[in-house]
């Protein structure tokens, strides 16, 4: 596969890992349809208006650590292409530099 570079948002309150539809389309990332679409609860506590209908599998590399995971595809803020949620944080247990906002 091809290698892409982007930034990601880390959200310990997110129950899953997400990728922006715009990023998926732009880079031709293969997606799969969920058998049963679902809604998520947004950060403000409201249930999302749109269902999550698709996902993709990606390998994420940060420094020398590699994680292969399932990313739910959804529309997000145009500045955020990837959101790494609690499952990713638990699996990778990254060192976070809070002063520099980096992993």
C-alpha atoms as a printed R data frame, in Angstrom:
    type eleno elety resid chain resno       x      y      z
1   ATOM     1    CA   UNK     A     1   0.000  0.000  0.000
2   ATOM     2    CA   UNK     A     2   0.927  3.622 -0.198
3   ATOM     3    CA   UNK     A     3   2.237  5.769  2.630
4   ATOM     4    CA   UNK     A     4   0.490  9.009  3.607
5   ATOM     5    CA   UNK     A     5   1.403 11.599  6.193
6   ATOM     6    CA   UNK     A     6  -1.165 13.567  8.193
7   ATOM     7    CA   UNK     A     7  -1.907 14.826 11.666
8   ATOM     8    CA   UNK     A     8  -4.335 13.214 14.080
9   ATOM     9    CA   UNK     A     9  -6.390 14.303 17.051
10  ATOM    10    CA   UNK     A    10  -6.128 12.221 20.233
11  ATOM    11    CA   UNK     A    11  -9.375 12.026 22.221
12  ATOM    12    CA   UNK     A    12  -9.389  9.828 25.320
13  ATOM    13    CA   UNK     A    13 -13.167 10.324 25.546
14  ATOM    14    CA   UNK     A    14 -13.828  8.862 22.093
15  ATOM    15    CA   UNK     A    15 -15.067  5.272 22.142
16  ATOM    16    CA   UNK     A    16 -13.516  4.405 18.774
17  ATOM    17    CA   UNK     A    17 -11.082  5.560 16.119
18  ATOM    18    CA   UNK     A    18 -12.305  7.637 13.170
19  ATOM    19    CA   UNK     A    19 -11.173  8.906  9.777
20  ATOM    20    CA   UNK     A    20 -12.690 11.740  7.733
21  ATOM    21    CA   UNK     A    21 -14.654 10.811  4.576
22  ATOM    22    CA   UNK     A    22 -12.823 13.603  2.742
23  ATOM    23    CA   UNK     A    23  -9.426 12.006  3.484
24  ATOM    24    CA   UNK     A    24 -10.685  8.557  2.461
25  ATOM    25    CA   UNK     A    25 -12.026  9.834 -0.874
26  ATOM    26    CA   UNK     A    26  -8.993 12.008 -1.629
27  ATOM    27    CA   UNK     A    27  -6.577  9.117 -1.164
28  ATOM    28    CA   UNK     A    28  -8.724  6.302 -2.583
29  ATOM    29    CA   UNK     A    29  -8.724  4.307  0.644
30  ATOM    30    CA   UNK     A    30 -10.785  1.112  0.360
31  ATOM    31    CA   UNK     A    31 -13.835  1.101  2.631
32  ATOM    32    CA   UNK     A    32 -16.199 -1.637  3.804
33  ATOM    33    CA   UNK     A    33 -19.856 -1.254  4.699
34  ATOM    34    CA   UNK     A    34 -21.098 -2.141  8.178
35  ATOM    35    CA   UNK     A    35 -23.852 -4.781  8.133
36  ATOM    36    CA   UNK     A    36 -25.697 -2.638 10.653
37  ATOM    37    CA   UNK     A    37 -24.990  1.133 10.606
38  ATOM    38    CA   UNK     A    38 -24.951  2.893 13.977
39  ATOM    39    CA   UNK     A    39 -24.905  6.339 15.539
40  ATOM    40    CA   UNK     A    40 -22.378  7.705 17.997
41  ATOM    41    CA   UNK     A    41 -22.647 10.119 20.874
42  ATOM    42    CA   UNK     A    42 -20.845 13.388 20.113
43  ATOM    43    CA   UNK     A    43 -18.580 15.196 22.567
44  ATOM    44    CA   UNK     A    44 -21.519 17.416 23.571
45  ATOM    45    CA   UNK     A    45 -23.549 14.349 24.564
46  ATOM    46    CA   UNK     A    46 -25.917 14.536 21.591
47  ATOM    47    CA   UNK     A    47 -26.462 11.505 19.368
48  ATOM    48    CA   UNK     A    48 -25.030 12.047 15.876
49  ATOM    49    CA   UNK     A    49 -27.474 12.996 13.145
50  ATOM    50    CA   UNK     A    50 -25.851 10.662 10.626
51  ATOM    51    CA   UNK     A    51 -25.132  6.980 10.960
52  ATOM    52    CA   UNK     A    52 -21.674  5.475 10.670
53  ATOM    53    CA   UNK     A    53 -22.035  3.242  7.609
54  ATOM    54    CA   UNK     A    54 -18.460  2.426  6.563
55  ATOM    55    CA   UNK     A    55 -15.048  1.560  7.977
56  ATOM    56    CA   UNK     A    56 -11.544  0.917  6.693
57  ATOM    57    CA   UNK     A    57  -8.438 -0.857  7.915
58  ATOM    58    CA   UNK     A    58  -5.261  1.206  8.190
59  ATOM    59    CA   UNK     A    59  -1.763  0.828  9.549
60  ATOM    60    CA   UNK     A    60  -0.730  3.848 11.627
61  ATOM    61    CA   UNK     A    61   2.944  4.419 12.353
62  ATOM    62    CA   UNK     A    62   4.123  6.880 14.974
63  ATOM    63    CA   UNK     A    63   7.880  6.927 15.390
64  ATOM    64    CA   UNK     A    64   8.781  3.223 15.251
65  ATOM    65    CA   UNK     A    65   5.463  1.880 16.550
66  ATOM    66    CA   UNK     A    66   2.943  0.370 14.162
67  ATOM    67    CA   UNK     A    67  -0.741 -0.279 14.819
68  ATOM    68    CA   UNK     A    68  -3.192 -1.829 12.405
69  ATOM    69    CA   UNK     A    69  -6.737 -0.878 13.242
70  ATOM    70    CA   UNK     A    70 -10.295 -0.371 12.110
71  ATOM    71    CA   UNK     A    71 -11.278  3.245 11.497
72  ATOM    72    CA   UNK     A    72 -14.912  4.303 11.370
73  ATOM    73    CA   UNK     A    73 -15.457  6.664  8.427
74  ATOM    74    CA   UNK     A    74 -17.394  9.853  9.135
75  ATOM    75    CA   UNK     A    75 -17.468 13.560  8.392
76  ATOM    76    CA   UNK     A    76 -15.460 15.504 10.946
77  ATOM    77    CA   UNK     A    77 -14.062 19.001 11.287
78  ATOM    78    CA   UNK     A    78 -12.240 19.903  8.079
79  ATOM    79    CA   UNK     A    79  -9.062 20.331 10.139
80  ATOM    80    CA   UNK     A    80  -9.227 16.825 11.623
81  ATOM    81    CA   UNK     A    81  -8.538 13.896  9.297
82  ATOM    82    CA   UNK     A    82  -8.002 11.178 11.919
83  ATOM    83    CA   UNK     A    83  -9.249 10.872 15.490
84  ATOM    84    CA   UNK     A    84  -7.490  8.364 17.734
85  ATOM    85    CA   UNK     A    85  -9.829  7.320 20.530
86  ATOM    86    CA   UNK     A    86  -9.575  5.333 23.761
87  ATOM    87    CA   UNK     A    87  -9.153  1.889 22.131
88  ATOM    88    CA   UNK     A    88  -6.120  3.151 20.221
89  ATOM    89    CA   UNK     A    89  -4.691  4.824 23.328
90  ATOM    90    CA   UNK     A    90  -5.158  1.628 25.351
91  ATOM    91    CA   UNK     A    91  -3.539 -0.555 22.687
92  ATOM    92    CA   UNK     A    92  -0.575  1.734 21.984
93  ATOM    93    CA   UNK     A    93  -0.143  3.341 25.417
94  ATOM    94    CA   UNK     A    94   1.828  6.219 23.825
95  ATOM    95    CA   UNK     A    95   4.172  8.623 25.573
96  ATOM    96    CA   UNK     A    96   2.436 11.995 25.352
97  ATOM    97    CA   UNK     A    97   4.350 15.268 25.529
98  ATOM    98    CA   UNK     A    98   1.652 17.582 26.864
99  ATOM    99    CA   UNK     A    99   3.883 20.669 26.570
100 ATOM   100    CA   UNK     A   100   4.463 20.142 22.830
101 ATOM   101    CA   UNK     A   101   1.162 18.394 21.993
102 ATOM   102    CA   UNK     A   102   3.010 15.453 20.449
103 ATOM   103    CA   UNK     A   103   3.201 11.679 20.839
